[in-house]
Structures are given as structure tokens and as C-alpha cells.
């Protein structure tokens, strides 16, 4: 796992020495992604520079260093990620006469490109990756990103210079960088709590879309070619057209075999390895399969909170004890968690406001004290229908769609008009009459969300509402017009038979790569830890999951049915079965307490007006309502606060 950066200076007026100086600046900005080594390669006559920072995982010797040149001297590569089937690819290449200097997967990619060509090599790669490959013969640069979008890559033009890098801070370190904040992208942030690809916070700078490669030729830069080599849409539609037709037991055996192989491949490392463990279905499945294939206790890590409503550490502890892992847990105080907040703007590099970024960073920091690689269970919810919205959204729509629209509007206004304090009082008064799954710390806000859903015009509108924070962000961001995204552009939708699977598909191409995987990548790489996601970065698992009938994912009201069946071969159900919590923090109370002064300074009406990005009135209204306890606007406010904190960080760096 590493960090890459580079550029093509189409003026070709910069000396080799100056190009190397610039590459050092760019790669030093992402040193946390690769603290073990750094290097660069330039061709001043072509204006091409490639930079690299290394976190050594496979082949710790100098033969694994990058930038790496192919044995025939035609190609130069910088590569971030892991190719888990590199050993089988190497054997295949050796059978055709290829020889190798070292044992890295990078060298295997280069040998494969030399033997099969770039376009034929990419579909053979099993893993998470981005790479930049310079072809000296054709004088063109290839950029490529993995199928799901696990590893990040930004790129764009600044004048006559084409820039790319693992993080925006690398691009900002180039002297040609002059990009302005993109207000349309900021509007997207307020809706989703992330900026969806291909957009970034800067005008003219894009995120490479998952499953694509880009080819830019030195002699014809304006005719860059972009190709989709793996399509989530085609995968989903093919899965529906060619469904798995075996029995329940055959499905359990098939999924168990796939996951076992995926986990086994991701346990290959020349450095210490462990896993995140929350005690939920996804992480417990990964850890169980790791322990089944390990001769030593697997190192597992979890963090706990002293606030019982947010504490999952006891569940993780019980799973770890059952499996016999070497378990480490850390209970975090509010002060320790809040100490992470000043680091967030630099860590996430562009405004990002999923508040679970804080515990994700803390558990990464904990794991890094003992290991360099940690496996994660991310992806289980999106592939096996784990989110409550997959069932609740469709059930609510079925329950209310028969009613006249005006009646639904009346019910919606009623549910949303009752203050959270009243709902919470009813919840306490109900005592044992209210089922345990309804006793949730955000119960009142869930009722308000249901009220909003009831008023929707269509099933498609339900999903957009469920995943939206600010409902009309363009009214809030001055001079903005919200970009079309995967959620609002019907041309990007898959042809799927029901709302639940349409939701799952949209999460696969939006929320998963742009929120969940961004959160994990920045948090883990911020402490120089490689996070591996065996449920996602083996595309065979993703493709198999889409072939499964919906009743193998949701059965008798239980989500992730098939994944649970695999897990319960290793862990008793009673250690897992409980209401879903998510990786949350008590942000609502923090904003009324210890974070109040910090937040007030960022949300000051005069400041907001002078900066000129936001209409202050609706922000101030939500802030005051939150302080009074009338509503819990924690997520809405966190969107604004994370942009404001990022803006502060940016202004400091520009001084």
C-alpha cells in the first residue's frame, strides 16, 4: 500500500532537476501513505514525472521499490494497492519464459503488461489498486482504478499541466495548481455528507471512476480515452438475468468457499497482520475465516465508548473469546475522540462529513500499534442487504402508496411536527410495551424520517430522501446548482425488478466507494496502515452476491440471511443477534456540550456571511433548534462544520 503522484508538463520547458523537486513536494504531502521509502522518475523531454511513497507490505527488499521499470525498459509504473492473485499470474508468466528480479506484485503487473498488453492485463487483476503507467514507445500515460473504487485517484488539468495523485494534497503541492472551490460539489456534500465521483471539491479536478482506465497521449492530450473495463451495472443486471438456482445449503457452501479463498489471499503479507472486529456479522465473518485458516491467534482490534448506547466492544470481546483471537480493545473517552477532530480536514483532504470517520481513525490508530495490515468487513451491508433502509423503505412505500397523496402529506406533517423530546418521553413511558429494536437513541429522528418518506411521490424518491441530509442544498450554497449524480440521473440506473435491489445497486456505485471506502482509506492510511476488504476487492464475491435471489439476503425480516448462515458455522448466533447500531458517536450531545464553543465559532453568522459560501439563516436556525433540544440536527450541522474546518485548514496552508 502506497501513495502515488505525478504529472505531464505539456510545455516541456521544465528541467529534470526541477521536475524531481516538484515530485518530492507532491509525494512528501502524502508521506503518511508510504513512510518506508520514496522515489521518483522523470523524462524531461516528454515532460513526464512519476512519484511514489512506499508502505512496504510484499517484498520488503529494494527489488520492490518504485517507480519500477519493466525488464524491456518500455514501461514505468507507480502502483498503489495489492494484487492478491499475483502469485498465480507470476506462475503463468514464468511458464511463457518471463523471469523476475524480486517477489513483488508490481513486477508481476509490469511483466503481464509486457506479455499481454495493458488492456488485457487489467481484467486479470484481482485486488484493490490504482496505477499510473508510462509507455515510452507509444508516449502515453495510462491511469487505472480498481473495480469497486477501494483505492483513490484524483486527476485534472491545471493550465498546460496534467496532474494526478492518491490525494488532493499531492496535486495542491504542484506549483501549477490554481483550482477554485466548486460550489456545485459543495452542494452535493450537503446532501450526501461526501462529494460523489467524478466530482471533487475543486473545479476541474476529478476522481477517477471505479472500474475505469484512462489513456492520455503526449501528441494528442485533448483526446484522452476513458474505458469502463468492469461495470457494476452490467454485474447487477447479469446477476438478475442469470440467478443462482441451487439450494440454500449449496448457496451456503458456495459463499463459504468464495469468502474463505478471498480471506486466505488477503492474509498474505511480509509484515504483521490483523483485523478490525466490531462483533457484527461482517467483521465477525472475516475474522472467523481468518482464524480457521491461521495456525496462530489472529490479532483483532476494537474500540469502545463509555456511553452504553454507542458501545459495541462487549460484543466484539465475546466473539474474539469464542474464536480464540489475540484481542485488543481500547475504551475511548469523549475527550480522546474529540481530539481527533482538528486532524480531520487534513486527514480526509477534502470536505467529508461521515462522523464515523472518528471511530474509524481511532481503531486504525489502535491496530497500527501492533500490525501493518488489517482486514475489514466493509461491503457486507451493500452486498447482502444489511441496511435497515432496504426493508423499511420498501415496506413503508407498500404500506402507504395506496393512500391519496394529500392524506400522506397530512400524516407526514403530523409525525414531523412532534418534537424529539415528546417522542423520547413516549418511548420511556412505553416501557416493556415497546419492542427492543425500537429503543434506539435516535428513535425520534427515525420517526421524523418516516414522516418524510410518507410524503414521497415515488419509490425512487424514497431512496434519495433516505440518503439525503440537506434536502435542497442548492438553496443553501450561494451560486450553486447541484450536480447530477448516480442517484438523480436515470441513465445510470440499472434495470432491476424491485426497490430493495435498486437501493443496493445505487449504494454499490455511490455510498460505498464515495463514503465507506473513502472513510476507511483515509483513516487507515493516515496512520500508515493497510486496510484490506475481502468482501469487496475480490470481484468474484461481488458478482456472486448479485446472482443471489433476494430471499437469500432477506428472509423472515432478517437481513444478510445467507452471510449469517456462513458465519453461524463458526460463531453461535446468540453472540451476533442484536439490533444493528452502526459505528456511531454521541455527536448530538457533544455539539450541545464540549464541542459547542468550537462549533459556534465556525457557524458564526457574520463569518458565514463574509465567507460567502452559505446562506446563514437556515444554518443558524438548525443550530439553535439543536441547542434547544427541539430537533437533533447533528448530521446536517456536521456537514457544514466539516467544510468550515476544511476551509480553515486551507487558509492556514495558503498563508
Helices and strands as residue ranges (DSSP letters): E 2-9, H 16-28, G 31-33, E 37-43, E 48-54, G 62-64, E 68-69, E 75-83, H 86-94, H 105-116, H 118-122, E 127-135, E 140-145, E 154-158, E 161-165, H 168-172, H 183-192, E 205-207, E 212-217, G 221-223, E 225-228, H 232-241, H 248-265, E 273-276, H 281-292, E 299-305, G 308-310, H 313-323, E 326-332, H 334-338, H 341-348, H 357-368, E 373-375, H 380-384, H 388-400, H 405-417, H 420-430, G 431-433, G 436-438, H 443-454, H 459-466, H 473-476, G 490-492, H 499-506, I 507-516, H 517-525, E 530-532, H 539-547, G 550-552, H 561-567, G 573-575, H 587-592, H 596-602, H 605-611, H 616-628, H 634-654
